[in-house]
Amino acid sequence: MHLKRLVVAIILLPLFYLYIMRLPSEFFLFMLAFFSTVALIEFYGMVGIKGPLRYAGLLCGGAVMAVYFMAQQQFMDALLLSALFIMALRLFMKRDAARSLSETAATILGILYVPGLLSFQLSLAKAGPALIILLYSSVWAADSAAYYVGKGMGKRKLYKEISPNKTVAGAVGSVLGGAAGACIIRGLLLPQLTLNQAVILGLSVGVTTIVGDLVESMFKRDAGIKDSGAIIPGHGGVLDKIDGVTFAGPAFYWLCRGLGIIV
């Protein structure tokens, strides 16, 4: 397991860096939309959304992300229009009202949870690709620190009802790892950031990464599955890999605005 994780990281991290830093932000939109679609497929599989509702959700998810990129001020309108479309589709798709509430709610939640939350990263990419590197490096450092600190020192459970393997020590490792990752990337790519700004961003990533991970664990536990998929060797599904950044991305964006890093 450790070898698989290491091999995947060695291959993907340099490619990710070059893709983000060397190509225009439109290419980041394409990449984010692709992984968002795969993750949303996994989510719908997890909650049992099939047929026309699944395809409508995927279509709306892509549209929401495109609207955010091209006309961010219309983002909320796109989300609400997607919700109206999904409810109307379910109304006319089946005459049987059974499970209509759960089906429409789960389909709309998927749009909010995956492409909706990931869309905030598009603002970061436009503001500067190094901010994307800072975000993902902090998330990766937080995840890695949580895993290894939790394995080596974790005894007290963090939230055993939702994720039995997570520990308080692992959570502390996540917070400190996020801060360390942010400080390292700040020194390499973003010297214009103050040390305090980097620490605040990294700490926020460490905390929100844990929350995002626990939220996905909650959904998986309800669905009775261990992983959202098996597309990445040693890492589970795409949703398993981006669960932390779904929550960390918006928090990171809002903090960057609050700290005056982006306008």
N, C-alpha and C positions, 0 to 999 in steps of 0.2 A: 504493500500500500504506500509506504513512504517513497519507494523508488518510483512508482507510477506518478505520484504527486510531483516529485522532483523533475522527472523527465518532461512532463507536461509543462511545468513552469519554465524550464530551460528553453523549450521550443517556442512557447507562446509569448513569453514576456518581451523578448527582443522584437518579435514581429509586431506585437501590440504597440510598443514604443515607436517604431518606425512608421506604422500606419497612422497613429495619432499625430505625431510631430511633423511628418513630411507631407501629408495630404490635406486638402481643404476640408472645412467642417462638413461639407456635403457628404463626404465619404464616411465621416463618423455617423451621420444620420443613417446612411445605408447599413452600416454595421450594427448600430443600435436597433434599428428596425428589424433586422434579420434575427438577432438574438432575442429581441422582445417577442417576435412572432413564435419562435420555437418555445420560449418559456411560457407563453400564453397557451400554446397547444398542450404543454405539459399540465398547466393549471386546469384547463378544461377537462383533460383526461382524469385528473385527480378528483374533480368535483362532479364528473359524470355529465358534462354538457356535450351533446352530440348533434349531428345533422345541421340544419339551417342556422340554428342559434350559434353553434360553434363558428361557422363560416362568417356569420354576421359580426360576431365578436372580434374575430381576427381582422376583418375588413375595417371595422370601426377603430380598432386599436392602431392599425397602420395610419388611418386617416387622422386620428387624434395627434399622433406623433408628427405627422407632416404639417398639420395646422400649427402646432407649437413652433416648429422650425421656421415656417414662412410668415406666420402672423400670430405671434404669441398672445396678443391681446384678445384673440378669438378662442383661446384654449378652453375656457370655461364653457363657452357656447358649444364647442365641439363635443365636450363631455356630456352636456345636457342633451344635445341632439342625439348623441349615440344612445343614451338611456331611453329617450322617447322612441327611437327606432326599434330598439330591442323589445320594449314592452309591446309596441304595436305589432311587431313581427310575431311574437308569441301569441297575441290575441287572435290573429288571423291564420296562424300556422296550424293550431290545434283547437278544436271546439271543446275539448275536455279541459276543464279548469284545474284538474289535479296536477299538483307540482308546479303550477304556473308561477307562484311566488318564489319558490326556491330556484327554479330555472332562470327566471329573469334576473333575480338578485345575484346569483352566482355569475351569470354572464356579464352583467354590468360591473360587478366587483372585480372580475378579471381585467376589464379594461382600465379601471382605476388603479388596480394593484400593480400591474406590470407596465404597459406602455404609459399610463398616466404618470406614475412615479418616476419612471426612467426618463421621461421627456425633459425633466429639469436639467439633465446633463447637457442637453443641446445648447443651453445658454452658457454653460461653462466652456464648451468647445468653441463657441463664437468669441467668448471673451479672451480665450487663450488656451491652446492645446495643453500647455504645461499644467493647467489646473485639473484637467482630466487625469493626467499622469499622477498628480498629487493625490487626487481622490482615490484612484484605484490602487496606488501604492500603499496608501494608508489603510484601505480596506484589506488588502492582501496581508500587510504587516499585522493588522489587528486579528485577522483570522488565524494566521500562523502562530502568533504569540498566544492566542487563546487556546489553540490546540495543544501546543507543546507545554505551556505552563500548566494547563489543566491536566494533561497526562502526567506530568512530573510532580505536581504539588497539590492538585485538586482533591479535596476530601469532602468539603461541605457542598451539597448540591445547591445550584442556583434556582432551578425551577423544575423539580423532578416530575411534576405532573405533565409538563409539556415536553421537556427534553431531559431525560434522566442522566445523560452523559455530561451535561454542562455543569460547571462548578463555579463557585465564587472566585476561586483563584484564576480560573480561565477567563472570567469576566474582567478581573483586574488586569490580566495579561492583555486582553483585547484593548482596553483603554490606553494602557501604556504603549502597546505596540502601535496603535493608531497614531499616537503623538510622536513616537520615534520615527515612524515612516514619513510623516509630514515634515519633520525637521530635516531628515536626510534629503528629501526631494527639494525642500526649500533651499538647502545649501547647494544642490547640484543645478537646479533649473530656475528657481524663483528667488533670487537674492533680494528682489524688491520687497518681498514680504518681511515683516519684522518677525523675530523669534516668537514673540507673544502671539501673533496672528497664526503662525504655523502650529503652535502648541494648542491653541483653542480649536483650530480646525481639526487637528489630529485627535484630540480628546473627544470632540463631537462625533467623529467618524467611529472611534472605538466604542462609544456608547450606543449609537444608533445601529451599528452593525450587529450588535448583540440583539437589539430589539427586532430588527428585520429577520434575523436568523430564527428567533423564537416565534415570530408570527408565522413563518413558513412551517416551522415544526408543528405549530398548533393546527394548521390546515392539514398537514400530512397525517398527524395523529387522528384527526377526525375522519380522514379518508381511509385510514388503516394501511398506509404504505410507508416504506422506509425512505425511498428516494423518489424524486419527481420523475426521474428518467435515468438512462444509463449511457448517454451520448458521449460523456467525457470519461475516459478510463481513470478509475481511482477517485473520481470526483462526483459521481452521480449525474443528475440531469443539469441542464442549463439553469433552470430555476434554483436548483440547489447552490449553484455558484454565484448567482446574482441576488440571492435573497437579502444579503447584508446591504448591498449597494442600493436596493430599492428604497430603503429608508435613509441610508447615509447620503445619497445623492441630493434629495431635496433639502435636508438639513445643512449640508455643505454649501449648497447654493444660497440658501437664506442667510447663513452666516457670512458668506463672502459679500453679500449685499450689505448686511448690517455692519460689517467691519470696513466697508468702503473699498474692498478689493475690486469689485465690479459694480457697475451702475445699471 
